[in-house]
């Protein structure tokens, strides 16, 4: 995914069957690794600012992605796995791993997010967005749906 502006977060949220607003309740956790090309910045951190405890906000999958004018090579790519989204018995667990170029500097970042969506209703809509600006380019593929 390539954002239309620089330094923006890539997020997701869902709707349970029959619901609107993309505001399902989630409990999540995030950690990330970051490495700068010149070895000045090397991190492996738990990211408390991206956690939700029964929150209804869009969940950040990766933050500060380079993009927009002047950062045409900035982007992020990853996988979000939603387990048993059609189940009407269990809450919906998910995991994600997303990698991308940090802001406007030569830093690679790798985000890991996991959690659960606290509904036993089937999930029938998923929304992806950058928290500011638009998706300038990108493709979202969905697998496992018949």
VMD Tcl script that builds the backbone (N, CA, C; Angstrom):
set m [mol new atoms 438]
animate dup $m
set s [atomselect $m all]
$s set {name element resname resid chain x y z} {
  {N N UNK 1 A 0.850 -1.172 0.000}
  {CA C UNK 1 A 0.000 0.000 0.000}
  {C C UNK 1 A 0.892 1.231 0.000}
  {N N UNK 2 A 0.525 2.188 -0.800}
  {CA C UNK 2 A 1.269 3.449 -0.884}
  {C C UNK 2 A 0.325 4.591 -0.502}
  {N N UNK 3 A 0.670 5.362 0.549}
  {CA C UNK 3 A -0.203 6.459 0.966}
  {C C UNK 3 A -0.040 7.697 0.089}
  {N N UNK 4 A -1.074 8.533 0.074}
  {CA C UNK 4 A -1.024 9.764 -0.712}
  {C C UNK 4 A -0.244 10.865 -0.010}
  {N N UNK 5 A 0.006 10.724 1.309}
  {CA C UNK 5 A 0.802 11.701 2.047}
  {C C UNK 5 A 1.870 10.961 2.843}
  {N N UNK 6 A 2.842 11.700 3.340}
  {CA C UNK 6 A 3.948 11.100 4.081}
  {C C UNK 6 A 3.602 10.919 5.561}
  {N N UNK 7 A 4.169 9.892 6.161}
  {CA C UNK 7 A 4.100 9.621 7.601}
  {C C UNK 7 A 2.678 9.405 8.091}
  {N N UNK 8 A 2.050 8.364 7.591}
  {CA C UNK 8 A 0.682 8.041 7.988}
  {C C UNK 8 A 0.596 6.572 8.394}
  {N N UNK 9 A -0.359 6.248 9.239}
  {CA C UNK 9 A -0.527 4.887 9.763}
  {C C UNK 9 A -1.532 4.109 8.909}
  {N N UNK 10 A -1.295 2.800 8.732}
  {CA C UNK 10 A -2.209 1.939 8.008}
  {C C UNK 10 A -3.021 1.143 9.029}
  {N N UNK 11 A -4.348 1.215 8.945}
  {CA C UNK 11 A -5.249 0.707 9.974}
  {C C UNK 11 A -6.336 -0.188 9.380}
  {N N UNK 12 A -7.003 -0.941 10.277}
  {CA C UNK 12 A -8.181 -1.709 9.860}
  {C C UNK 12 A -9.222 -1.728 10.966}
  {N N UNK 13 A -10.463 -1.993 10.560}
  {CA C UNK 13 A -11.577 -2.201 11.489}
  {C C UNK 13 A -12.601 -3.061 10.750}
  {N N UNK 14 A -13.539 -3.627 11.448}
  {CA C UNK 14 A -14.513 -4.550 10.851}
  {C C UNK 14 A -15.931 -4.183 11.266}
  {N N UNK 15 A -16.870 -4.779 10.547}
  {CA C UNK 15 A -18.283 -4.727 10.930}
  {C C UNK 15 A -18.779 -6.149 11.101}
  {N N UNK 16 A -19.510 -6.375 12.166}
  {CA C UNK 16 A -20.226 -7.637 12.330}
  {C C UNK 16 A -21.433 -7.608 11.406}
  {N N UNK 17 A -21.925 -8.763 11.077}
  {CA C UNK 17 A -23.069 -8.895 10.174}
  {C C UNK 17 A -24.226 -8.004 10.623}
  {N N UNK 18 A -24.702 -7.162 9.705}
  {CA C UNK 18 A -25.815 -6.282 9.996}
  {C C UNK 18 A -25.440 -4.973 10.671}
  {N N UNK 19 A -24.176 -4.784 10.999}
  {CA C UNK 19 A -23.737 -3.571 11.690}
  {C C UNK 19 A -23.138 -2.573 10.704}
  {N N UNK 20 A -22.997 -1.325 11.148}
  {CA C UNK 20 A -22.372 -0.267 10.354}
  {C C UNK 20 A -21.412 0.502 11.245}
  {N N UNK 21 A -20.604 1.340 10.645}
  {CA C UNK 21 A -19.757 2.236 11.418}
  {C C UNK 21 A -18.335 1.782 11.626}
  {N N UNK 22 A -18.013 0.536 11.324}
  {CA C UNK 22 A -16.663 0.007 11.547}
  {C C UNK 22 A -16.160 0.400 12.933}
  {N N UNK 23 A -16.822 -0.144 13.955}
  {CA C UNK 23 A -16.482 0.182 15.341}
  {C C UNK 23 A -16.670 -1.013 16.272}
  {N N UNK 24 A -16.307 -2.195 15.798}
  {CA C UNK 24 A -16.412 -3.380 16.654}
  {C C UNK 24 A -15.366 -3.306 17.772}
  {N N UNK 25 A -15.677 -3.875 18.901}
  {CA C UNK 25 A -14.806 -3.851 20.071}
  {C C UNK 25 A -13.645 -4.818 19.893}
  {N N UNK 26 A -12.419 -4.330 20.144}
  {CA C UNK 26 A -11.196 -5.137 19.997}
  {C C UNK 26 A -10.319 -5.038 21.230}
  {N N UNK 27 A -9.595 -6.110 21.489}
  {CA C UNK 27 A -8.475 -6.098 22.419}
  {C C UNK 27 A -7.262 -6.534 21.623}
  {N N UNK 28 A -6.202 -5.709 21.641}
  {CA C UNK 28 A -5.065 -5.928 20.742}
  {C C UNK 28 A -3.736 -5.688 21.445}
  {N N UNK 29 A -2.681 -6.161 20.821}
  {CA C UNK 29 A -1.322 -5.910 21.283}
  {C C UNK 29 A -0.399 -5.820 20.079}
  {N N UNK 30 A 0.662 -5.016 20.206}
  {CA C UNK 30 A 1.566 -4.754 19.081}
  {C C UNK 30 A 3.009 -4.683 19.556}
  {N N UNK 31 A 3.908 -5.246 18.760}
  {CA C UNK 31 A 5.330 -4.964 18.927}
  {C C UNK 31 A 5.948 -4.797 17.557}
  {N N UNK 32 A 7.117 -4.156 17.510}
  {CA C UNK 32 A 7.729 -3.913 16.210}
  {C C UNK 32 A 9.242 -3.905 16.298}
  {N N UNK 33 A 9.855 -4.143 15.152}
  {CA C UNK 33 A 11.300 -4.018 14.979}
  {C C UNK 33 A 11.541 -2.920 13.956}
  {N N UNK 34 A 12.586 -2.138 14.170}
  {CA C UNK 34 A 12.946 -1.062 13.255}
  {C C UNK 34 A 14.458 -1.054 13.117}
  {N N UNK 35 A 14.933 -0.875 11.894}
  {CA C UNK 35 A 16.373 -0.830 11.671}
  {C C UNK 35 A 16.696 0.219 10.632}
  {N N UNK 36 A 17.599 1.125 10.995}
  {CA C UNK 36 A 18.029 2.188 10.102}
  {C C UNK 36 A 19.181 1.696 9.231}
  {N N UNK 37 A 19.234 2.220 8.017}
  {CA C UNK 37 A 20.261 1.806 7.057}
  {C C UNK 37 A 21.681 2.021 7.590}
  {N N UNK 38 A 21.902 3.081 8.377}
  {CA C UNK 38 A 23.248 3.365 8.892}
  {C C UNK 38 A 23.483 2.817 10.299}
  {N N UNK 39 A 22.594 1.955 10.785}
  {CA C UNK 39 A 22.732 1.275 12.074}
  {C C UNK 39 A 22.576 2.188 13.289}
  {N N UNK 40 A 22.110 3.425 13.109}
  {CA C UNK 40 A 21.930 4.326 14.248}
  {C C UNK 40 A 20.700 3.919 15.062}
  {N N UNK 41 A 19.622 3.534 14.369}
  {CA C UNK 41 A 18.398 3.133 15.042}
  {C C UNK 41 A 18.165 1.641 14.841}
  {N N UNK 42 A 18.149 0.918 15.937}
  {CA C UNK 42 A 17.771 -0.499 15.907}
  {C C UNK 42 A 16.898 -0.747 17.132}
  {N N UNK 43 A 15.657 -1.107 16.894}
  {CA C UNK 43 A 14.704 -1.290 17.983}
  {C C UNK 43 A 13.993 -2.628 17.867}
  {N N UNK 44 A 13.610 -3.145 19.004}
  {CA C UNK 44 A 12.603 -4.186 19.125}
  {C C UNK 44 A 11.792 -3.780 20.347}
  {N N UNK 45 A 10.569 -3.286 20.110}
  {CA C UNK 45 A 9.800 -2.668 21.179}
  {C C UNK 45 A 8.355 -3.159 21.222}
  {N N UNK 46 A 7.839 -3.264 22.419}
  {CA C UNK 46 A 6.412 -3.435 22.644}
  {C C UNK 46 A 5.779 -2.068 22.451}
  {N N UNK 47 A 4.706 -1.981 21.693}
  {CA C UNK 47 A 4.126 -0.697 21.298}
  {C C UNK 47 A 2.801 -0.468 22.027}
  {N N UNK 48 A 2.860 0.022 23.275}
  {CA C UNK 48 A 1.648 0.216 24.079}
  {C C UNK 48 A 0.693 1.228 23.456}
  {N N UNK 49 A 1.212 2.207 22.736}
  {CA C UNK 49 A 0.353 3.249 22.147}
  {C C UNK 49 A -0.593 2.679 21.094}
  {N N UNK 50 A -0.277 1.532 20.526}
  {CA C UNK 50 A -1.132 0.925 19.504}
  {C C UNK 50 A -2.057 -0.155 20.062}
  {N N UNK 51 A -1.988 -0.424 21.355}
  {CA C UNK 51 A -2.859 -1.423 21.977}
  {C C UNK 51 A -4.263 -0.861 22.189}
  {N N UNK 52 A -5.237 -1.758 22.145}
  {CA C UNK 52 A -6.599 -1.418 22.541}
  {C C UNK 52 A -7.047 -2.416 23.604}
  {N N UNK 53 A -7.741 -1.918 24.608}
  {CA C UNK 53 A -8.338 -2.767 25.638}
  {C C UNK 53 A -9.842 -2.555 25.562}
  {N N UNK 54 A -10.507 -3.408 24.775}
  {CA C UNK 54 A -11.935 -3.272 24.521}
  {C C UNK 54 A -12.243 -1.915 23.887}
  {N N UNK 55 A -11.375 -1.532 22.928}
  {CA C UNK 55 A -11.559 -0.282 22.204}
  {C C UNK 55 A -12.335 -0.489 20.917}
  {N N UNK 56 A -12.816 0.590 20.353}
  {CA C UNK 56 A -13.604 0.526 19.117}
  {C C UNK 56 A -12.970 1.325 17.982}
  {N N UNK 57 A -11.734 1.766 18.156}
  {CA C UNK 57 A -11.035 2.530 17.116}
  {C C UNK 57 A -10.527 1.606 16.024}
  {N N UNK 58 A -10.145 2.199 14.905}
  {CA C UNK 58 A -9.396 1.457 13.898}
  {C C UNK 58 A -8.090 1.004 14.529}
  {N N UNK 59 A -7.662 -0.213 14.237}
  {CA C UNK 59 A -6.444 -0.779 14.792}
  {C C UNK 59 A -5.272 -0.492 13.846}
  {N N UNK 60 A -4.211 0.092 14.377}
  {CA C UNK 60 A -3.009 0.351 13.587}
  {C C UNK 60 A -2.297 -0.960 13.293}
  {N N UNK 61 A -1.983 -1.171 12.011}
  {CA C UNK 61 A -1.207 -2.337 11.590}
  {C C UNK 61 A 0.258 -1.985 11.380}
  {N N UNK 62 A 0.551 -0.737 11.011}
  {CA C UNK 62 A 1.914 -0.211 10.889}
  {C C UNK 62 A 1.802 1.306 10.882}
  {N N UNK 63 A 2.824 1.983 11.396}
  {CA C UNK 63 A 2.720 3.437 11.484}
  {C C UNK 63 A 3.837 4.157 10.746}
  {N N UNK 64 A 3.580 5.451 10.494}
  {CA C UNK 64 A 4.543 6.381 9.890}
  {C C UNK 64 A 5.099 5.901 8.546}
  {N N UNK 65 A 4.217 5.477 7.656}
  {CA C UNK 65 A 4.651 4.985 6.347}
  {C C UNK 65 A 5.012 6.157 5.441}
  {N N UNK 66 A 6.151 6.030 4.759}
  {CA C UNK 66 A 6.592 7.040 3.801}
  {C C UNK 66 A 5.678 7.007 2.587}
  {N N UNK 67 A 5.346 8.176 2.089}
  {CA C UNK 67 A 4.491 8.244 0.906}
  {C C UNK 67 A 4.319 9.664 0.438}
  {N N UNK 68 A 3.421 9.847 -0.505}
  {CA C UNK 68 A 3.149 11.167 -1.043}
  {C C UNK 68 A 4.243 11.648 -1.973}
  {N N UNK 69 A 4.155 12.903 -2.362}
  {CA C UNK 69 A 5.104 13.504 -3.287}
  {C C UNK 69 A 6.510 13.463 -2.693}
  {N N UNK 70 A 7.445 12.971 -3.467}
  {CA C UNK 70 A 8.835 12.892 -3.022}
  {C C UNK 70 A 9.215 11.578 -2.379}
  {N N UNK 71 A 8.229 10.761 -2.043}
  {CA C UNK 71 A 8.499 9.473 -1.416}
  {C C UNK 71 A 7.796 8.355 -2.177}
  {N N UNK 72 A 7.996 8.341 -3.474}
  {CA C UNK 72 A 7.323 7.368 -4.327}
  {C C UNK 72 A 7.724 5.933 -4.031}
  {N N UNK 73 A 8.892 5.734 -3.404}
  {CA C UNK 73 A 9.316 4.376 -3.078}
  {C C UNK 73 A 8.814 3.920 -1.703}
  {N N UNK 74 A 8.115 4.780 -0.986}
  {CA C UNK 74 A 7.578 4.418 0.322}
  {C C UNK 74 A 6.320 3.580 0.190}
  {N N UNK 75 A 6.200 2.557 1.034}
  {CA C UNK 75 A 5.020 1.704 0.989}
  {C C UNK 75 A 5.035 0.755 2.174}
  {N N UNK 76 A 3.979 -0.036 2.288}
  {CA C UNK 76 A 3.945 -1.122 3.263}
  {C C UNK 76 A 3.248 -2.311 2.629}
  {N N UNK 77 A 3.542 -3.478 3.164}
  {CA C UNK 77 A 2.959 -4.711 2.656}
  {C C UNK 77 A 2.861 -5.693 3.806}
  {N N UNK 78 A 1.813 -6.511 3.802}
  {CA C UNK 78 A 1.700 -7.453 4.898}
  {C C UNK 78 A 0.541 -8.400 4.751}
  {N N UNK 79 A 0.296 -9.120 5.843}
  {CA C UNK 79 A -0.766 -10.119 5.885}
  {C C UNK 79 A -1.566 -9.914 7.169}
  {N N UNK 80 A -2.877 -9.872 7.018}
  {CA C UNK 80 A -3.795 -9.885 8.156}
  {C C UNK 80 A -4.579 -11.181 8.064}
  {N N UNK 81 A -4.515 -11.997 9.112}
  {CA C UNK 81 A -5.268 -13.252 9.148}
  {C C UNK 81 A -6.379 -13.111 10.174}
  {N N UNK 82 A -7.604 -13.268 9.708}
  {CA C UNK 82 A -8.784 -13.233 10.570}
  {C C UNK 82 A -9.299 -14.660 10.663}
  {N N UNK 83 A -9.308 -15.201 11.872}
  {CA C UNK 83 A -9.645 -16.603 12.080}
  {C C UNK 83 A -11.153 -16.783 12.242}
  {N N UNK 84 A -11.720 -17.678 11.457}
  {CA C UNK 84 A -13.138 -18.066 11.505}
  {C C UNK 84 A -14.083 -16.865 11.504}
  {N N UNK 85 A -13.968 -15.987 10.501}
  {CA C UNK 85 A -14.819 -14.790 10.494}
  {C C UNK 85 A -16.308 -15.086 10.363}
  {N N UNK 86 A -16.673 -16.245 9.840}
  {CA C UNK 86 A -18.097 -16.558 9.677}
  {C C UNK 86 A -18.699 -17.256 10.893}
  {N N UNK 87 A -17.878 -17.558 11.892}
  {CA C UNK 87 A -18.373 -18.227 13.095}
  {C C UNK 87 A -19.387 -17.349 13.823}
  {N N UNK 88 A -20.452 -17.977 14.303}
  {CA C UNK 88 A -21.416 -17.270 15.147}
  {C C UNK 88 A -21.395 -17.837 16.573}
  {N N UNK 89 A -20.293 -18.524 16.897}
  {CA C UNK 89 A -20.126 -19.106 18.226}
  {C C UNK 89 A -18.998 -18.436 19.006}
  {N N UNK 90 A -17.897 -18.112 18.330}
  {CA C UNK 90 A -16.684 -17.649 19.015}
  {C C UNK 90 A -16.328 -16.211 18.650}
  {N N UNK 91 A -15.553 -15.529 19.533}
  {CA C UNK 91 A -14.981 -14.230 19.185}
  {C C UNK 91 A -13.983 -14.452 18.053}
  {N N UNK 92 A -13.600 -13.400 17.370}
  {CA C UNK 92 A -12.751 -13.513 16.175}
  {C C UNK 92 A -11.327 -13.084 16.492}
  {N N UNK 93 A -10.413 -14.035 16.499}
  {CA C UNK 93 A -8.999 -13.729 16.712}
  {C C UNK 93 A -8.362 -13.311 15.397}
  {N N UNK 94 A -7.297 -12.502 15.486}
  {CA C UNK 94 A -6.568 -12.107 14.287}
  {C C UNK 94 A -5.086 -11.934 14.609}
  {N N UNK 95 A -4.261 -12.068 13.588}
  {CA C UNK 95 A -2.830 -11.765 13.656}
  {C C UNK 95 A -2.469 -10.984 12.404}
  {N N UNK 96 A -1.446 -10.166 12.504}
  {CA C UNK 96 A -0.952 -9.472 11.314}
  {C C UNK 96 A 0.551 -9.253 11.430}
  {N N UNK 97 A 1.173 -9.190 10.274}
  {CA C UNK 97 A 2.571 -8.809 10.163}
  {C C UNK 97 A 2.661 -7.901 8.941}
  {N N UNK 98 A 3.128 -6.685 9.166}
  {CA C UNK 98 A 3.210 -5.696 8.100}
  {C C UNK 98 A 4.585 -5.041 8.155}
  {N N UNK 99 A 5.234 -4.934 7.002}
  {CA C UNK 99 A 6.548 -4.307 6.891}
  {C C UNK 99 A 6.454 -3.096 5.984}
  {N N UNK 100 A 7.316 -2.121 6.220}
  {CA C UNK 100 A 7.288 -0.933 5.376}
  {C C UNK 100 A 8.451 -0.013 5.626}
  {N N UNK 101 A 8.472 1.069 4.828}
  {CA C UNK 101 A 9.498 2.104 4.945}
  {C C UNK 101 A 9.009 3.172 5.910}
  {N N UNK 102 A 9.802 3.444 6.919}
  {CA C UNK 102 A 9.447 4.417 7.963}
  {C C UNK 102 A 9.593 5.839 7.440}
  {N N UNK 103 A 8.519 6.618 7.552}
  {CA C UNK 103 A 8.510 8.046 7.315}
  {C C UNK 103 A 9.310 8.421 6.072}
  {N N UNK 104 A 10.263 9.324 6.202}
  {CA C UNK 104 A 11.041 9.754 5.044}
  {C C UNK 104 A 12.508 9.376 5.171}
  {N N UNK 105 A 12.799 8.387 5.971}
  {CA C UNK 105 A 14.186 7.996 6.182}
  {C C UNK 105 A 14.401 6.546 5.756}
  {N N UNK 106 A 15.629 6.172 5.514}
  {CA C UNK 106 A 15.892 4.784 5.093}
  {C C UNK 106 A 15.852 3.812 6.276}
  {N N UNK 107 A 14.666 3.599 6.813}
  {CA C UNK 107 A 14.475 2.669 7.925}
  {C C UNK 107 A 13.452 1.627 7.524}
  {N N UNK 108 A 13.761 0.386 7.804}
  {CA C UNK 108 A 12.800 -0.691 7.601}
  {C C UNK 108 A 12.122 -0.969 8.934}
  {N N UNK 109 A 10.810 -1.152 8.902}
  {CA C UNK 109 A 10.083 -1.487 10.115}
  {C C UNK 109 A 9.191 -2.694 9.865}
  {N N UNK 110 A 9.000 -3.479 10.912}
  {CA C UNK 110 A 8.259 -4.736 10.826}
  {C C UNK 110 A 7.332 -4.802 12.037}
  {N N UNK 111 A 6.022 -4.689 11.816}
  {CA C UNK 111 A 5.026 -4.644 12.882}
  {C C UNK 111 A 4.298 -5.978 13.013}
  {N N UNK 112 A 4.073 -6.384 14.253}
  {CA C UNK 112 A 3.324 -7.601 14.585}
  {C C UNK 112 A 2.171 -7.176 15.491}
  {N N UNK 113 A 0.962 -7.487 15.078}
  {CA C UNK 113 A -0.223 -7.131 15.854}
  {C C UNK 113 A -1.108 -8.368 15.972}
  {N N UNK 114 A -1.700 -8.548 17.125}
  {CA C UNK 114 A -2.613 -9.665 17.340}
  {C C UNK 114 A -3.692 -9.226 18.315}
  {N N UNK 115 A -4.783 -9.971 18.311}
  {CA C UNK 115 A -5.844 -9.657 19.247}
  {C C UNK 115 A -7.115 -10.392 18.899}
  {N N UNK 116 A -8.200 -9.901 19.458}
  {CA C UNK 116 A -9.490 -10.482 19.137}
  {C C UNK 116 A -10.539 -9.396 19.030}
  {N N UNK 117 A -11.520 -9.666 18.172}
  {CA C UNK 117 A -12.677 -8.806 17.995}
  {C C UNK 117 A -13.772 -9.434 18.848}
  {N N UNK 118 A -14.261 -8.678 19.801}
  {CA C UNK 118 A -15.128 -9.233 20.835}
  {C C UNK 118 A -16.593 -9.291 20.378}
  {N N UNK 119 A -16.835 -10.127 19.377}
  {CA C UNK 119 A -18.205 -10.392 18.941}
  {C C UNK 119 A -18.299 -11.838 18.492}
  {N N UNK 120 A -19.428 -12.450 18.768}
  {CA C UNK 120 A -19.666 -13.805 18.265}
  {C C UNK 120 A -20.467 -13.776 16.969}
  {N N UNK 121 A -20.810 -12.590 16.501}
  {CA C UNK 121 A -21.478 -12.447 15.203}
  {C C UNK 121 A -20.457 -12.648 14.091}
  {N N UNK 122 A -20.929 -13.062 12.935}
  {CA C UNK 122 A -20.054 -13.197 11.775}
  {C C UNK 122 A -19.534 -11.825 11.357}
  {N N UNK 123 A -18.285 -11.794 10.888}
  {CA C UNK 123 A -17.695 -10.567 10.345}
  {C C UNK 123 A -17.918 -10.588 8.839}
  {N N UNK 124 A -18.578 -9.555 8.312}
  {CA C UNK 124 A -18.846 -9.553 6.873}
  {C C UNK 124 A -18.308 -8.330 6.138}
  {N N UNK 125 A -17.610 -7.438 6.846}
  {CA C UNK 125 A -16.975 -6.289 6.202}
  {C C UNK 125 A -15.672 -5.965 6.911}
  {N N UNK 126 A -14.650 -5.640 6.121}
  {CA C UNK 126 A -13.359 -5.198 6.651}
  {C C UNK 126 A -13.002 -3.898 5.938}
  {N N UNK 127 A -12.571 -2.901 6.696}
  {CA C UNK 127 A -12.162 -1.620 6.141}
  {C C UNK 127 A -10.673 -1.413 6.418}
  {N N UNK 128 A -9.929 -1.070 5.378}
  {CA C UNK 128 A -8.525 -0.701 5.501}
  {C C UNK 128 A -8.401 0.759 5.105}
  {N N UNK 129 A -7.567 1.510 5.827}
  {CA C UNK 129 A -7.362 2.911 5.474}
  {C C UNK 129 A -6.070 3.421 6.096}
  {N N UNK 130 A -5.553 4.494 5.518}
  {CA C UNK 130 A -4.501 5.251 6.177}
  {C C UNK 130 A -5.196 6.252 7.090}
  {N N UNK 131 A -4.593 6.538 8.247}
  {CA C UNK 131 A -5.274 7.403 9.213}
  {C C UNK 131 A -5.343 8.855 8.760}
  {N N UNK 132 A -4.564 9.234 7.759}
  {CA C UNK 132 A -4.702 10.536 7.113}
  {C C UNK 132 A -4.349 10.360 5.642}
  {N N UNK 133 A -4.953 11.157 4.814}
  {CA C UNK 133 A -4.747 11.001 3.379}
  {C C UNK 133 A -5.497 9.796 2.844}
  {N N UNK 134 A -5.168 9.416 1.637}
  {CA C UNK 134 A -5.837 8.315 0.955}
  {C C UNK 134 A -4.850 7.216 0.596}
  {N N UNK 135 A -5.377 6.083 0.189}
  {CA C UNK 135 A -4.545 5.039 -0.399}
  {C C UNK 135 A -4.259 5.489 -1.828}
  {N N UNK 136 A -3.005 5.803 -2.122}
  {CA C UNK 136 A -2.615 6.274 -3.447}
  {C C UNK 136 A -2.530 5.115 -4.430}
  {N N UNK 137 A -2.024 3.981 -3.961}
  {CA C UNK 137 A -1.899 2.793 -4.803}
  {C C UNK 137 A -1.818 1.576 -3.895}
  {N N UNK 138 A -2.235 0.430 -4.424}
  {CA C UNK 138 A -2.133 -0.793 -3.661}
  {C C UNK 138 A -3.219 -1.778 -4.044}
  {N N UNK 139 A -3.002 -2.996 -3.652}
  {CA C UNK 139 A -3.937 -4.072 -3.932}
  {C C UNK 139 A -4.170 -4.876 -2.663}
  {N N UNK 140 A -5.417 -5.193 -2.391}
  {CA C UNK 140 A -5.762 -6.030 -1.250}
  {C C UNK 140 A -6.350 -7.322 -1.801}
  {N N UNK 141 A -5.751 -8.441 -1.415}
  {CA C UNK 141 A -6.239 -9.745 -1.835}
  {C C UNK 141 A -6.908 -10.427 -0.647}
  {N N UNK 142 A -7.962 -11.162 -0.911}
  {CA C UNK 142 A -8.642 -11.917 0.133}
  {C C UNK 142 A -8.610 -13.394 -0.244}
  {N N UNK 143 A -8.130 -14.218 0.683}
  {CA C UNK 143 A -8.024 -15.658 0.443}
  {C C UNK 143 A -8.888 -16.401 1.445}
  {N N UNK 144 A -9.271 -17.607 1.082}
  {CA C UNK 144 A -10.002 -18.469 2.003}
  {C C UNK 144 A -11.493 -18.269 1.985}
  {N N UNK 145 A -11.992 -17.486 1.063}
  {CA C UNK 145 A -13.420 -17.258 0.949}
  {C C UNK 145 A -13.921 -17.987 -0.276}
  {N N UNK 146 A -14.984 -18.767 -0.113}
  {CA C UNK 146 A -15.509 -19.498 -1.272}
  {C C UNK 146 A -16.838 -18.925 -1.711}
}
mol reanalyze $m
mol bondsrecalc $m
mol representation Tube
mol addrep $m
